Amino acid sequence: MSIIVGYIPTREGRAALGAARTEALLRKVRLVVVNSHRGGRDFDAGEARRFEEELEAVGAELDEAGIEHEVRALAHGNEPAEDLIEVAAESDADLIVIGLRRRTPIGKLILGSNAQRILLEAQCPVLAVKAGEGD
């Protein structure tokens, strides 16, 4: 039993983490935080260090809250959707939590490709969370 959350250090990522944290506490299950990026030339050493520091802070926050957790940083060329679906299947996840960006009225016609793929292909329920106005 576990909850998988896709996390990047953005308003949407923090909103997803907050919702996943709440669900993990309510359900008394393990939380797996997945930070997935493609890596490669566009991902420099400075950005890698920033992500690493952010993930360490997330782990410390979850430790302090008493939530059993695992933090995974994945950079092996997959799309984030592919990584989240794979980790959810490996972990026999009860739920996947993802953050969604606010979109313009035209943009609302098209859901982000990663979000859409997760919603369509995940074998467990998916909770899609938007960041609040003040987040």
Beta strands, then each sheet from edge to edge (+ up, - down):
strand 1: 2-6
strand 2: 30-36
strand 3: 69-74
strand 4: 95-100
strand 5: 126-130
sheet 1: 3+ 2+ 1+ 4+ 5+
end
